Amino acid sequence: FIIILIGYFIFQIVWSFALIFAIPLIIEHDLGVLDSIKISLSAVFANLGGLVVLMLAGALIALLGTLALCLGIFIAIPVIWAANVFAYKQVFASDDDRTNMFTRQPAYGSIFGN
C-alpha cells in the first residue's frame, strides 16, 4: 500500500509539472492539447530549479493556509495562482513584455497622471 501511495505522489508531482503551463498555452496561443503539453514540458525542464522552488513555496503556503483554521486557504489559493501566472509570464514573455513589465502604464490609454 505504501509503495502505491508513494508512486501516486510521484505521478502527481510529475503531472502537475507537466501541466503547469499547458492550460495558459492553450488559452493564450490557441494550441492543441498535446502541443501545449510538449511545450509546457520543455519549458519546465528549461526552468526546473525555479519551478521546483515555486512548487515548494506553493505547498508551504497551502499548508500554512490550511493550518490557519482552514480559512487561510482562501487567501493562499489566489496567491499561489498569482505566482503561477507570474512564472508563466517570466517564462513565455516576449521582449516587449520584459521591457514594459515594471513600467507604469497609463490607465485607459490616457496621458494624465504620468
N, C-alpha and C positions, 0 to 999 in steps of 0.2 A: 504494500500500500504506500509506503514512504517513497519508494522508487517512482511510482506512478505520480505521486504528488510533486516530487522534485522535477520530473520530466514535464509535467504540466506547467510549472512555474518557469522553466527554461523556455518552453514553447511560447508562453505568454509574453515573456520579455522579448524574444526574437520577433514575434508577430507585431508587438507594439512598436519596435524599432522599424520594422518594415513598412508599417502603415502610418508613421508619424507625419509624413509629408504627402502621402498618396491622395487623401481627400482634398486638401488645398490645391494640389496639382490638377485634379480632375475639375474642380470648380473654376480655378483661375485660368488654366490653359486649355481647357476642353479636351483633355486627353482621355484615352481609353483606360480601363481598369488595369490591365496588365502593363501597359506602358507607364502608367503613373507609379505602379509598384516597383518596376525596374528602376525608374529614375529616382524614386524615394530611397531604394536600397543603395544605389550608387552614391547618393548624397549622404546617407547615413554612414557608409564606410569611409567616405572622404572626410567626414567631420565626426568621427566616432568618439573621440575624447570629450568634446564639448557636449555631445548628446548624452553620453553616459552621466556626466555631471548634471545635465538638465533633468534626466530621469530620476537620478538620486535625490536631487533637490525637490522635484515634484512629489516623490514618495514621502520625503520628510515633511513637506508642507501638508500633504494629505493626512499623514499620521498626526501631526500637531493639531490640525483642524478637527480630526476625529476625537482626539483626546480632550478637546475643549468642549465637552458635553455634547458632541456631535453637531453643535451649532456653528463651529468654526469652519466646517466643511463647506458651508455656503459662501464663505469668503475664499477658502483655499482653492476651490474648483475654478472660479474665474481667474485667479492669479496664475494657476497652472496653465490654463488655456491661453492667457495673455503671454506667458513665457514661451509657449509653443509657437504662437503667432510671431513673436519677436525672433525666435530661432529660424522660422521659415523665411522671414524677410531678410535675415542675415545671410542665409544660405543661397536663396534664389533672387537676391536683389540685383537689379540692373545697375550700371554705373551711374545713371541719372538718379536712381533711388538712393544710392550710397552718398552722393554729394549733397542731396537735399534732405537727408534723414533727420538731422538735428537743427535745421534752419526753420525759423518761424514762418509759417505760411499765412498770408492774409486771409481773413475769414470771408467767404463768399466771393472771392476774387476782387475785393476792394483794395484800395491803396491807402486807406486811412488807418492810422494807428501804427504805422511802421516806423 
